[in-house]
Amino acid sequence: MNRIIGTIIILIITIALVTTEFVINTNTASSVNEKIYNADIMASNGRVDEAEYNMNEALKEWDDHSQSMLLFYSHQKPDEIEESIHKAKSYLDSEEMSLFHAECKLILIRLKQFNDLEYPSIKNIL
């Protein structure tokens, strides 16, 4: 009887951890997505200082949560997103706006793909 209770407790803890990470990862990706999108719009409108602020905030938020993401995912997707954020930031710093806009679009696509990996589906489970 004790083994069954222990197994149920471990199952509940596992479900709680996976659900918590799911919520944290999707919220982080959504927040970073919003900040990148805003930075892209602000740079288009000539407000480069505000775009830089949003890029710094996006990078900081991604860095804060990337270590916990790596517990559940291979390094490939989170590292690609982080690399793209750094590239976009360097393009913005060097005022290469066409490359900055292109890199922002790539980041948004990668964040969408990352979110698609998050949602439980038959395709993601198998």
Number of C-alpha atoms within 10 A of each C-alpha: 6 7 8 9 10 11 12 12 12 12 12 11 12 12 12 12 12 12 12 11 17 18 13 15 21 19 13 21 23 16 16 24 20 15 21 28 20 17 28 26 17 17 20 15 10 11 13 19 14 15 24 21 13 22 25 18 16 23 20 13 16 21 13 12 15 17 12 13 19 14 10 13 13 10 13 9 17 21 13 14 21 17 14 20 24 16 17 27 22 15 18 23 14 10 13 12 18 12 15 25 21 13 21 25 17 16 24 20 14 19 22 16 12 18 17 13 16 17 13 10 10 7 8 10 8 5
